[in-house]
């Protein structure tokens, strides 16, 4: 991890097109300004972690749904072929 010291009003560049500026300092909180292309998602870490968690949950639900659908369609194919239970 790179650790830098910045004063109010100073910035750090990440690559060629992301600028992180120290806007204000109040007690133990700092305000940051971030300039980045619209194609770059910028989130607070706790929000990013929630997005990841929700995406994983949605993926698991989708995979479970796909497995159920696959099983259902395979059972339907067996019924049509005479291999299913009557």
PATORLUM-875882 format. One record per residue (C-alpha): x, y, z. Coordinates in steps of 0.02 Angstrom, whole numbers, plus 50000, padded with zeros to 5 digits. Each point is the difference from the previous one (the first is absolute). Example, Ala and Ser with C-alpha at 12.3 -4.5 7.8 and 13.67 -1.06 7.14 Angstrom:
<recs>
<rec east="50615" north="49775" up="50390"/>
<rec east="50069" north="50172" up="49967"/>
</recs>
This chain:
<recs>
<rec east="50000" north="50000" up="50000"/>
<rec east="50064" north="50170" up="49954"/>
<rec east="49978" north="50125" up="50142"/>
<rec east="50009" north="50186" up="49958"/>
<rec east="49987" north="50158" up="50101"/>
<rec east="49891" north="50137" up="49925"/>
<rec east="49943" north="50169" up="50062"/>
<rec east="49830" north="50078" up="49973"/>
<rec east="49981" north="50048" up="49818"/>
<rec east="50132" north="49877" up="49937"/>
<rec east="49966" north="49854" up="49885"/>
<rec east="50064" north="49830" up="49947"/>
<rec east="49989" north="49934" up="49823"/>
<rec east="49960" north="49817" up="49966"/>
<rec east="50048" north="49960" up="49822"/>
<rec east="49968" north="50140" up="49876"/>
<rec east="49818" north="50034" up="50034"/>
<rec east="49956" north="49976" up="50184"/>
<rec east="50033" north="50141" up="50122"/>
<rec east="49969" north="49985" up="50187"/>
<rec east="49999" north="50167" up="50092"/>
<rec east="50001" north="50036" up="50185"/>
<rec east="49856" north="50123" up="50017"/>
<rec east="49984" north="50025" up="50187"/>
<rec east="50057" north="49934" up="50169"/>
<rec east="49885" north="50007" up="50152"/>
<rec east="50059" north="49907" up="50154"/>
<rec east="50025" north="49817" up="49955"/>
<rec east="49907" north="50015" up="49833"/>
<rec east="50064" north="50052" up="49831"/>
<rec east="49899" north="50048" up="49847"/>
<rec east="50066" north="49935" up="49836"/>
<rec east="49956" north="50056" up="49825"/>
<rec east="50021" north="49875" up="49860"/>
<rec east="50006" north="50044" up="49815"/>
<rec east="49987" north="49845" up="49892"/>
<rec east="49928" north="49955" up="49830"/>
<rec east="49818" north="49948" up="50004"/>
<rec east="50054" north="49826" up="49946"/>
<rec east="50089" north="49977" up="50168"/>
<rec east="49886" north="49952" up="50145"/>
<rec east="50042" north="50092" up="50161"/>
<rec east="49921" north="49938" up="50163"/>
<rec east="50035" north="50010" up="50185"/>
<rec east="50073" north="49832" up="50052"/>
<rec east="49850" north="49949" up="50105"/>
<rec east="49884" north="50034" up="49853"/>
<rec east="50115" north="49904" up="49881"/>
<rec east="50002" north="49850" up="50118"/>
<rec east="49809" north="50002" up="50008"/>
<rec east="49991" north="50005" up="49810"/>
<rec east="50117" north="49849" up="49990"/>
<rec east="49898" north="49906" up="50131"/>
<rec east="49836" north="50035" up="49909"/>
<rec east="50075" north="49948" up="49833"/>
<rec east="50062" north="49836" up="50074"/>
<rec east="49830" north="49966" up="50077"/>
<rec east="49914" north="50037" up="49835"/>
<rec east="50121" north="49884" up="49909"/>
<rec east="49967" north="49859" up="50124"/>
<rec east="49812" north="50024" up="49981"/>
<rec east="50017" north="50002" up="49810"/>
<rec east="50105" north="49842" up="50000"/>
<rec east="49874" north="49912" up="50112"/>
<rec east="49859" north="50055" up="49884"/>
<rec east="50096" north="49939" up="49847"/>
<rec east="50031" north="49832" up="50083"/>
<rec east="49814" north="49982" up="50041"/>
<rec east="49951" north="50048" up="49823"/>
<rec east="50127" north="49880" up="49926"/>
<rec east="49936" north="49858" up="50111"/>
<rec east="49820" north="50042" up="49956"/>
<rec east="50034" north="50003" up="49813"/>
<rec east="50101" north="49838" up="50009"/>
<rec east="49855" north="49916" up="50093"/>
<rec east="49879" north="50066" up="49868"/>
<rec east="50109" north="49928" up="49862"/>
<rec east="50003" north="49830" up="50087"/>
<rec east="49810" north="50002" up="50015"/>
<rec east="49982" north="50035" up="49813"/>
<rec east="50122" north="49860" up="49959"/>
<rec east="49909" north="49876" up="50110"/>
<rec east="50140" north="49993" up="50127"/>
<rec east="49910" north="50098" up="50135"/>
<rec east="49889" north="49935" up="50136"/>
<rec east="49814" north="49991" up="49960"/>
</recs>
